[in-house]
Amino acid sequence: DPFVSNIYILPLSYHNMQIMHVFIYKLTFKPYLVGHGDSCCNPLSMGAIKKMIEQEIAGIYVLSLMIGKNVVEDTENGFFLDVNHQVSMVCSQLAQDPNLQGGYNAMGFSQGAQFLRAVAQRCPSPPMKKLISVGGQHQGVYGLPRCPGESSHVCDMIREALNRGAYSDLVQKHLVQAQYWHDPLNDDLYKKHSLFLADINQERSVNETYKKNLQQLETFVMVKFLQDSVVDPVDTEWFGFLKTGQAKVTETLQESDLYKQDRLGLAAMDKAGKLVFLATEGDHLQFSKEWFDANLLPYLR
Ligand SMILES: *[C@@H]1O[C@H](CO)[C@@H](O)[C@H](O)[C@H]1NC(C)=O
């Protein structure tokens, strides 16, 4: 497939693409983990968040976990590597880290949010206590309304590859975006071939282990950006999505079969008061320090 080879030869300088990465933050007292949709080392994005948290929580020790060996490789992996493989890499690092053995809180930005949910579902040890999803895409995306780096050919190439073969095994394994692609018009294809999202969302079968592990969370916070122009549909940030079979009308998590049949334990968590839905003004991942301090920091203390 020519698109697959195109994807492989992309230049490595697209640091603003919506890629996936993970930080692990070790705290002196309360370890937590941060995953996000950017390269681990971009000082304009996650570096600023890290600093903000360090200022607010005294004595914090921060460890950033890179999947590659350097920033370029890290960025490249976030873009190209099989997410399932990334999750298992992170799980084994967590299991080996003596500072995390008492448990940790986790915060994921953009694609990092559903990544960390997969970590919670698949890797109960050490235990994740709280999961904060900031602009995550828990039901995937359908569309790239404003692909970061719009002026480049990369966005067009990704769209084209997704339209042509989002569910081919090759594209699924090597393009992270494809692993979050949820086409409501081709629901059967999605359920059958989505290697990552359909698996963690129990679309093919119910894995009782996922259900049990997710319910071990004390709190699962989901933040939605009301003017988000990157994530489509924005309902996915609260675990909603487009109703199957069409691409206009959306449904909330509570209206979905996933919830009604409680395939993932979310209904039980909701009844137990463990789900927190927050909304904020602003575009994708745009929030003020004041908002962060007032709304998210309390969950990290
Ligand atoms: C369920 O998930 C666990 C944790 O990832 C995994 O070890 C197990 O193989 C899965 N079971 C099935 C039937 O897929």
The ligand as an SDF file (V2000), in Angstrom:
LIG
                    3D

 14 14  0  0  0  0  0  0  0  0999 V2000
   -8.2220   -9.6240   29.3500 C   0  0  0  0  0  0  0  0  0  0  0  0
   -7.2960   -8.6200   29.7130 O   0  0  0  0  0  0  0  0  0  0  0  0
   -6.1580   -9.0950   30.4100 C   0  0  0  0  0  0  0  0  0  0  0  0
   -5.3470   -7.8900   30.8260 C   0  0  0  0  0  0  0  0  0  0  0  0
   -4.8480   -7.1990   29.7380 O   0  0  0  0  0  0  0  0  0  0  0  0
   -5.3830  -10.0580   29.5250 C   0  0  0  0  0  0  0  0  0  0  0  0
   -4.2800  -10.5710   30.2230 O   0  0  0  0  0  0  0  0  0  0  0  0
   -6.2900  -11.1760   29.0720 C   0  0  0  0  0  0  0  0  0  0  0  0
   -5.6190  -11.9890   28.1450 O   0  0  0  0  0  0  0  0  0  0  0  0
   -7.5670  -10.6360   28.4380 C   0  0  0  0  0  0  0  0  0  0  0  0
   -8.4880  -11.7130   28.1940 N   0  0  0  0  0  0  0  0  0  0  0  0
   -9.0200  -11.9140   27.0000 C   0  0  0  0  0  0  0  0  0  0  0  0
   -9.9770  -13.0510   26.9230 C   0  0  0  0  0  0  0  0  0  0  0  0
   -8.7610  -11.2330   26.0250 O   0  0  0  0  0  0  0  0  0  0  0  0
  1  2  1  0
  1 10  1  0
  2  3  1  0
  3  4  1  0
  3  6  1  0
  4  5  1  0
  6  7  1  0
  6  8  1  0
  8  9  1  0
  8 10  1  0
 10 11  1  0
 11 12  1  0
 12 13  1  0
 12 14  2  0
M  END
$$$$
